[in-house]
């Protein structure tokens, strides 16, 4: 019961539909006297992948590169990696452990945007045509609620490294609590709930109880 209560707290306060994010051009971080190196973004890389390449906390990269707080990264963009001289020599293939988009669609609600005095803690994704939702990364289903307040059918997948992904506003859910799912496996179908009849997925990535910008993790 205690664990379920904690999981409920992790997704309390999900926000609704807001306007789409603006497109941003690459920006190099400001010069700093802090020791470190610059990383040039390559095709397919995410901020989360880059943090793993240098074995550094993503929050530390964001703290130093303040221009990244609300922007997408782009190929060729320069990102400062503090207190590092080279990439970490790690045997783990982080490319195979990356997140993927849970739904093919259009982002109609961006992270951190305000809507009716609520802050969006994830992304709202409207399907192009197929409303199938897949697991953004492999993990274990640790929470499911058939009617979670105004958010309808909601589930959470724990990825085993402190990160969880949240999938809300589903019309159908195809997995159960305790089930292990692989990245890309069909888990649900996007729907609507409450007075908002629009069909879209509300998707979050959380580190503990703290919502993260999904664009830092998604390719």
Secondary structure as GFF3:
##gff-version 3
##sequence-region A 1 219
A	DSSP	alpha_helix	2	11	.	.	.	ID=ss1
A	DSSP	beta_strand	36	40	.	.	.	ID=ss2
A	DSSP	alpha_helix	47	53	.	.	.	ID=ss3
A	DSSP	alpha_helix	58	64	.	.	.	ID=ss4
A	DSSP	three_ten_helix	66	68	.	.	.	ID=ss5
A	DSSP	beta_strand	78	82	.	.	.	ID=ss6
A	DSSP	three_ten_helix	94	97	.	.	.	ID=ss7
A	DSSP	beta_strand	105	109	.	.	.	ID=ss8
A	DSSP	beta_strand	114	115	.	.	.	ID=ss9
A	DSSP	beta_strand	118	119	.	.	.	ID=ss10
A	DSSP	beta_strand	123	127	.	.	.	ID=ss11
A	DSSP	beta_strand	132	134	.	.	.	ID=ss12
A	DSSP	beta_strand	139	145	.	.	.	ID=ss13
A	DSSP	three_ten_helix	149	151	.	.	.	ID=ss14
A	DSSP	beta_strand	153	158	.	.	.	ID=ss15
A	DSSP	beta_strand	163	173	.	.	.	ID=ss16
A	DSSP	beta_strand	180	181	.	.	.	ID=ss17
A	DSSP	beta_strand	186	193	.	.	.	ID=ss18
A	DSSP	beta_strand	196	207	.	.	.	ID=ss19
A	DSSP	beta_strand	210	212	.	.	.	ID=ss20
A	DSSP	three_ten_helix	214	216	.	.	.	ID=ss21
###
